[in-house]
Amino acid sequence: MRSDRATVLAVAFGGFLLIDTIRGWLPTMTTIFGSAGSTPDWVFVLFALAWVVPPVLMAALARSRAVPVAAIGVEVVARIVLQTQATGQVQLYASCIAVLAGFCWLVSAATRGWPGEHVATGFGVALALTVVLGLAAESVDLMWLTGVVPWLVLLAVAAVALYGTAFAAEGQGGGALWFALGPAVLLGTQVVTNVGRAWAAAGTDWWPGALIAVAAAAGAVIRLPRFVAPVGLVVGTALADLPRAADNTLPVWALAGQALVALTLTATLAAAATPNGKRSGLAGFAGVFVFFLLVAGYNTSFDSFGRVYLPAFTLVTAVLVAAQGRGRATMPKREVALGCVVVAAAGVVAAVVQTPVPVTPAQAGPQLRIVHYNIRSGISALGRFDPDVIADQIAAQHPDIVNLQEVDRGMMITGGHDALRLIADRLGMAIHYFPAKDPLWGLAILSRLPLRDVVATPMTEKDIAPQTGILRATVDTPQGPIVDVTTHFQPGSDGIPAAEPNQLAALIAEQKLPVVVTGDFNLEPGDPRMVAMKQFTDGLAQVRPFPTSPAEAPKQQIDNVFVTRELATSDIVAPRTTASDHLMVAFTVRFNS
């Protein structure tokens, strides 16, 4: 039937648009409205609630077919504004309006009683389409892409979503499905469509992304025996997020868990799509509100509570979805299956085409050019995700080694992008990565030279959030080996604890080789807590005062460089740019003559 097909199209393309909108809204909130780590969590929560709570009205107001059409129309207009590369307050409020309208669309669709089996299938297609775009654009969402093609894609998605919404079928509701859809959006965004997670677990070759694309496309149409899908969903989530290696990286088998979630999430929703003769608007809003609570809880725990076990949030999300999948699922139409075959093939092609070129190591010269940069997940001081600008700024310094902090490999709260792969690919450098509290966020060393003895050391101080550490590697030069070290001090309940610089100083003193250290210390050079570092040479002393933060009007000297007595620094620059909220520091290090 035409209306059944329209329902699948509405949810497939409307869901795709909603996921893209959410991924733009979350980092916009934490970079333009406030600053994660400094703005109080309750301020973020209250502001976000202003855009999450109003959709509850749709449960009473969406008595006309025109209401969901109007809601998605508003979302489309707001997304068009965002596609113009708006920044600042325009970006903030356009993204807020877009997410508000997207949630209103979802709740009004629930209120209209769209048939659950078609909603589940459409959501699975939305996930598969999002994976394909992520592979084609190397994890960059549509909102951040520039040029003609992204505009054409946005307009096509908007047109199909509007058409589908206008002609969607109306059924008997199904509160279980619509409640589950909110947590399912979170699970789909954080696990299924997160291609950066696949690369972090199994490397940046073509096959991890291709596997997730095929699994997501197959998951849209596969229906499993009763209770198999819900159990598989929980098991897959546990495999994807619970197991961590000793250094907190995702093991390769986490990719299998991600693929299993992709295969079972839609089937679980389909098993929840039992008509019950009731309108489901309140259930739909409850699902949206649970989505918000889980995201807010995760974000607050990451930034402010170092001892909270973050994977618990993902597992709770999976359990909430699985608990609704107690019915028997209906198989989708054959035309949907054929469409998903095309989507899977497109995903495999995108994964192959975008495979990074292998790095050929260069030979070290008598001196090293090093760049230190806190990249804030690839998000500029103006709030836009733009790793190309960061890569261009770094490349202009012709570095041998790049030390990065606030490196993102796909955290949902910062947009779900693998900024590390994007920057390394553009620089043609090898990646050496150390996750902090979350396996998708931490420190990295990029190098065009061979590195050995790469070691990650967690901070022993537990009263800091997010938890962080120290990453070091050895590079051989004609004059002898040098140990390169990078770190990022994080605050505790009383600011930066002295334990962090003390641990760093002790680690440097243990090295038998010359050492160069760079880091975002969040401390000024003369701070009493830096006393342990005074046994080393301040590599920036010759150019101080040398403020690097905030990037728009630098006032703070919190990005630091230290070297041991065998080494000296020169040619120190911090080019003015708003590519991040810090300025980068570039310098040359050499052996003392």
N, C-alpha and C positions, 0 to 999 in steps of 0.2 A: 504493500500500500504506500501511496505517496506520503502520507503523514508519518508512517513508521520510518521511512527513509529520511524524511525531514528531521525527525527527532534525533536519529543517529548523527546526521550532519550538524545539527545544532549543538549537540554536546561535544562532538569531536572538535569542531572549530571554535566553538565558544569556550570549551575547556582548554584548548591550546592557548587561546587569548588570555584566559584567566591565569594560567600558570605563568605565562610571560609577564603579565601585569604584576603578579605577586613577587616574582623574582626581581622586578624593577623597584617595587615599592619598599621592600625590606631594606636594601642598602641605602635607598634614598632617605628613609627614616633615620638611619644610624649615622648618616654623614651630613645631611643638610638640616634636618630638624634639630638634631643634637649630635653629640659625638660619643660613640660607644666607648665605655671605660671612664668617661668623665661626667656625662650627663646622667643624673640619677635614674635608675631603672624605672621608678614609679612615674617619672615624667613621660618617658617613652610609652609606658602602658596606658596612661590616661589619654594621651594624644591619640594613640592607635584605637582605643575603644570608641572614640568619637566617630570613627569610620567603619567599625566592625558591628556596633550595636544597632544602628538604624535599619539594617536589612530585616530585623524582626518584624517591622511594620508590613513587609510584603506578605506575611502570613495572613494578614487581614485585608490588605488592599488589593492583592493580585487576583481580583475576580474577573478581570478582563484579559483576553489574549494580548491586548496592547501593552500590558504592564511589562512582561519580560522583554518584549521587543523594544520598548522605550529604555529599559535598563541597559540592555546590551548596546543600544544606540549611543547612550551616554558614554559607556565604556569605550566604544570605538572612537568617539570624538576626542576623549581624553588621551587615548593611545596615539591618535594622530598628532596631537600636540606634543607628546613625548617623543615621537619619531622625528620631530624637527630639531632634535638635539637641544631642547630647552634645558636650562640649568637653573640653579638657585631656587627661589620660591615658586617659580612657574613649574619647575620639575617636581617639587615637593607636592604642591596641591593638585597638579594634574595626575600624579601617580596615586594620591589619596582618593581623588574622585573616581579614578579608573577602578581601583580595588573596591571602593564602596559600591559602584555600579555593577561590578562583576559579582559581588556577593548578593546584591539585590536580584540580579538575573538568576542566580542559582536558587535562591529561596523562592522567588516567584515561580520558577519552573516547578519546584517541589509543590508549591501551593496549587498549581494548575494540574498536578497529577500526571506529569509525563510518564509514559510506561517505563517501568523500571528496567526491563530487559534491554530496551533500546538505549536507555541512559547509561547502563553499565557498558554496553558495547561501544557507544560513542566515547565514553571516558577512556576506554582502552585504546581507541584509535588516537585520541588526543595525546596520550602518553607516547605512543609510537611515533607520531609526527614530531613531538618535541625532541625525542631522541635523535631522529634524523636531522633536524635542524641543528642540534647540539654537535653532531658529528661533522656536518657540513661547515659549520662556523667555528669549529674547535672550542665548543662550550659557550660561545657568546650568544646571548639571547637576542631576539629580533629587535628589542627596544634600543640596543646599543649599536646596532649595525648601521652603517651609512651607505649611501649610494642609491641607485635606482632600483636594484633588485629587492632590497628589503622593503621598500615602499610598495612595490608590486605584490610582494608576498602578504604584507599587512592588509592591503586593500582587498586582495582575494580572500583572505581568511575572514575579514570583516563581512564581506558580501555573503559568503556561504553561511556564516554564523547568523546573520540577520535573516536570510532566507529560511534557514532551518527553524529558527525561533518563531518566525511568523506562521509557519505551517506545521509545527510540531503537533503530534497527536496528544490527546488528553485521555488519561486512563483513570484507574482507581487508586492511585497513590501507592504508597508503600513506605511507611516511616523508617523501617530498618535500613533500606537502601539510602534514603536521603540523609539519615543521620550518619551513616558510614561514609558518605561521600566527602564530608569535611576532613576527617582524618585521612581518608584515601588520597586527597589532594596533597596533604603533607607528606605521606609516604611515597607517593608518586614523584613528588618534586625532590625530596631529599635522597631517595634511593634509586628508583627506576630510571628517571630521566637524567640522573647526575653522571654524565660521561666522565667528568673529572675523577669521580670516585673509582670508576673502572680503571682509568689510567694510573691512579695512585696505587691501586692494588696490584695490577698486572703489567704495568709499563705502557709506553705510548705507541707500541706497535699497532697494526691495523686490527688485529683479531679481538682484543677486548671490547672495543666499540662495536664491532660487527656482531659479536655475540649478544650484546645488550639490545641492539637494534632488532635482531631476529627474535629474541625472547619477548621483547615488548610487542612486536607485531603479532607474533603467535599468541601472546597472552590476551590480545583483544578478542580473539575468536575461539580459543580453546575453552571448553567447559568440562569440568572434572566431576567424578562421582561425589556424592554428598559427603561433606566434611573433609574431603581430601584437599580442596583448595584452601579453606581456612587454616588447616594444620600446616600445609605447605607454606602459607604466607608467614606464619609465625616462625617456622623453622628457617625459612629463607632470610627473614629479617635478623634473626639471631646470628646466622652465618655471616651476613653482610656487615653487621655492625658490632657485635659483641666481641669476637676474637681479635685481639690485638697482639702484635709481636712485642718483644721486650722493649723496643724503642717506640712503641705506640703506633707504628705504621700498620696499614691494613695488609694482612697476608694475602697471597694470591687466591686462596680459596674463598676470600670474601667476594670475589667476582662471581663465584658460583651462587652464593647467597643472593647477590643482586639480580642475577638472571632468574633465580627461582621466584623472587618477589615479582619480577616483571611477568612471569608466566602465570602467577596465581592471584594477583591483586584484582584484576578484572573479573576473573572467575568467581572470586569471593563476593564481589559486589553483585554479580549476576545471581548468586545463590541467595542474596538478601533481597532480591527484587520480587518479593511475593506481594501481589495486590491485597490490600486489606480493606478497601472500600472507604478509606479515610483520606482526607487531604493531609498532605505531609509537610506543610510549610514550617510549622514549629520544629519538626524533626530536622528539616533542612537547616534552619537557623541554629539549632542546637549543635549540629555537626560543624557549622562554620565557627561557632563560638569555641568548641573544643579545639578546632584547628588553631585558633588564636591563643588559647591558653597553653597549648603545647609549644607553640613557637615562642611565646613570651617566656615560658618557663625555661626552655632551652637557652634562649638568648641571655636571660638574667643569670642562669647558672654558669654559663660560659664566661661571662664578663665579671661576675661578682662573687661567685662561690666556687673556690678552687677544688673543694672536696666532693662535689656532686658528681655522680657517675652518669655522664652524658648519654651513653647508649640506652639507658633506661627509658628515655623519652621516646626513642624510635621503637623500642619493643612495646611500650604501652600503646603507642599508636597502632601497631600491627594487631595487638590483642583487641583493641576497640573495634577495628574493622572486622577481624575474624569472628568476633562474637555475634555479629549480625548475619553472617553467612550460613544460616541453618536450613535453608530451603533447597529446592532443586532448580538448577539453572536451565534456561531455554537456549538452545543453539541459535546463533545469529544466522542471518541469511547468507546464501552462497556469495552474493555480490560483495558483501563485507569481507569475506575470506579472500576473495580475489584481489580486492583493494589492498588488503594487508600484505599479500604476497609482493605487490608492487612497492609498498612502503618498506618492507624488509629488504628488498633488493636495492632500493635507493640508499638505505642505511649502510649496507655493505659497501656499495660503491663510494659513498662519502667517507667511510672509515679508511678505505684503501687510498683514496685520492689525498686525504689530509694527513697521511702518515708522515711524521717528521723525517727529514733527511738525517741519516746517521752522522754524528759529529766525528770529524777527523782531528785528533789532538795535534796542537802545534808544539813547537819547541820553545822553552823558556829562554829569555834573554838575560842580560846581567842585572836588570831591574824589573820590577813588577808594577804594572798600572792596576790599581784596585779601585773599585767603586763600592761604596757603602750606601744602601738605600732602604729606608722603610717605605714600602710601596702601598701600604694600606689596602691590601687585597686587589690592587690594580685600579682603585677608585681615586679620581682626581680630587683636589681640594674643592672643586666646584660640584662634586657629587656624581660625576659621570664615570662609568667604567670604560677605560681607554688604555689598555696595555700597550697599544702601538706607540703612543706618545712616550710612555715610560721607556720602552725599548729604544726609541729614537734618541732620547736623552742619554741613555746609558751608552749606546753605540757611538755617540759623538765623542766620548772620552777614550775610545779604543782600548777598553780594559782587557787585561788577562784574566782577572778574577772579579766576580761580582758577589758581594755579600748582601743578602736580602733579609728583611724582617717583615712581619705581617704578611707572609706568603700564603696565598689561598689556592687550594686545589679543588674547591667545589662546595664550600660551606653554604648552606641554604640562606642563612641570615645575611650573608654578604652577596647573594645573587647566584650562587651555584656555578661559578666560573672557575676553570683551571688557569688562573693567571700565571702560574709558574710555567706551565707548558707553553703558553702563548708567548711569554717574554723570552724564554730560553730558545724557542723555535726561531724567533725573529733575530736573535743574536747569534744563532748557530753555536750554542754552548751546551756542554753536558750538565746534567742536573744532579746535585747532591742535596737531599732533602731530609729535614728532621721535623716531624710533627710535634706540636706542643700538646695541649690538653685534648684537642680534637685532631684526629688523624689527617684532616684536610686543611689544617692551618698551622703555620709554624715558621721555621727558619730554612734558608737555603743558601748554598754556595753554587754559583754557576762558574764554569771555567772553560777556557779554550785550551788549557794546558792539562796534561795528565796529573791527577791528584792521587795520593795514596794515604793510607791510614786515616780514612774518614771516620770520625768518632763523634757520637752524640752523647751528651751528658745532661740528664735532667737536673733542674734545680732542686736542691735538697729542702729548701724552704717551702713548706706546704701552705702557708698563709698568704698566698698570692693567687691572683686570678686575672687572666687565664694562666694556667701552669705553663712554664716555658723551660728553656734549657740553654745549653752552650753547644755549638757545632764547630768542629775543627777538622782541618785536613792539612796534609803536608804536600808542598810543591817543591820539586827539585829545580834549582837554578845552577848556572855554571859556577857560581861562587859558593854554592852549598844549599842545603834544604832550608826552607822557611815554613813554619807552622802558621797557617791562616786561621783565625778564630773569629766567630761572630756570635752575638747574643742580643737579647732584648729583655731588659729588666721590666718586671711587672709589679704593680702596686699590691700591697696587702691592706689590712685594716687601718694601718697608720702610715700609708704611703709606701715608698720603696724601702724595703727592709735592708739594713746593712749586710745581711747574710748573703745577698746576691753579689754585690761587688767583692765581698770577702771570698766567696766560693770561686769567682772568676780569677781573682788574684792568686789564690792557692793553686788553681789548675795551671795558670801560666807559669808559676814558679816551679811546678813539677816537670815542665818540658825540658828536655836536654838540648833543644834546638832554638834558634832565634824565633821570636813570635811577633806577629802583628795582629792586633785586636781591633775590630770595629763593632760598634753596637749602638742601638738606641737605648741609652741608659736611663732616660727619664730623670736624670740628675745633672746638675751643673758641675763643671770641673772642680769648683771650690767647696762643694758640699761636704760636710764632715763624714758622711757615709761613704765617701770615696777615698778615705784615707789609705785603705789597703792598696789602692792603685797608684799611690805616689812613688812606689818603688820602681815604676816603669816610666818611660819617657812619654810625655803628652805629645802625640804626633801632630796636633794642631796648634801647639803653643806659639809657633812663629806667625800665625795669622789671627790669633785671638784679639778682640772678641770675634766669634765666628758662629753667629746664630743660624739655626737651620729649621726652626719650627716656631709658629706655623708657617707654611710655605707662602701664604699671601703677604705676610708682614713678619718676617722672622725676628723673634726676640729671645728665644731660648736656645742655649748651647747644650742641648741634650744628646746630640749625636756625637760620639766620641771616637777617637783613634788613639791607641797606645802601641808602643813598640818596645821591645827589650833593647838593651844597650848595644847590641851588635848592629842594629838597624837605624836608618834615618829616613825621614819623609821629606818630600819636596813637591813642587808643582800642584799645590793644593787649591782646589776650586769647589765651589758650590753654586752651580748655575741657577739663576732664578727661573723657576718654573712652578706651575701649579699642577703638574702631572700627578702629584701625591700631596698629602698634607705636610710632608717633610721635604726639605731640599735634599738632594743626594750630595754625598761628599766623595770627590774623586781625588786621588793622590798617587804619587809614585813612591815606592819603597825600595831601598837598596841597602847593601851592606856598607857600613862605615869603612872608609879607606884606611 
